[in-house]
Amino acid sequence: MATTFKLSEPLKTHDGDVTELKLKSPKARLIVKYGDPFTIRPIKNAKGENEGYEYIYDNEAMMKFASDMTGVDDLLLSDLSVSDFMKLRGEITNVVMGLVSDKNPSEQPVA
């Protein structure tokens, strides 16, 4: 199942301007080839109690995932605005985790 991600500004490609990216579900080979695009770490308070989770991103691996999942070369994707890249990163996180796509990944429950 593909997810559509709308860009805030067009991305210039060899085929013209792109205003949205279609994200396919990633395959396990990506993790084997590029490593985990993110890790999840619990946030502890002073008492050592869990207060939530923090996502630590490997942006290089995330860019490779984005390229494979969209079919757009990572060199072209590197021209995304920082804002679009960070939002795309969150959307990819949701797809990888199988979460509801309209929520922030850091607000999602982690099993």
Secondary structure as the mmCIF struct_conf table of DSSP 4:
data_model
#
loop_
_struct_conf.conf_type_id
_struct_conf.id
_struct_conf.beg_label_comp_id
_struct_conf.beg_label_asym_id
_struct_conf.beg_label_seq_id
_struct_conf.end_label_comp_id
_struct_conf.end_label_asym_id
_struct_conf.end_label_seq_id
STRN STRN1 THR A 3 THR A 13
TURN_TY1_P TURN_TY1_P1 HIS A 14 ASP A 15
STRN STRN2 GLY A 16 LEU A 23
HELX_LH_PP_P HELX_LH_PP_P1 LYS A 24 LYS A 27
HELX_RH_AL_P HELX_RH_AL_P1 ALA A 28 TYR A 34
BEND BEND1 PRO A 37 PRO A 37
STRN STRN3 PHE A 38 LYS A 44
TURN_TY1_P TURN_TY1_P2 ALA A 46 LYS A 47
BEND BEND2 GLY A 48 GLY A 48
STRN STRN4 ASN A 50 TYR A 57
HELX_RH_AL_P HELX_RH_AL_P2 ASN A 59 THR A 70
HELX_RH_AL_P HELX_RH_AL_P3 ASP A 74 LEU A 77
TURN_TY1_P TURN_TY1_P3 SER A 78 ASP A 79
BEND BEND3 LEU A 80 LEU A 80
HELX_RH_AL_P HELX_RH_AL_P4 VAL A 82 MET A 97
TURN_TY1_P TURN_TY1_P4 GLY A 98 GLY A 98
TURN_TY1_P TURN_TY1_P5 SER A 101 ASP A 102
BEND BEND4 LYS A 103 LYS A 103
HELX_RH_3T_P HELX_RH_3T_P1 PRO A 105 GLU A 107
BEND BEND5 GLN A 108 GLN A 108
#
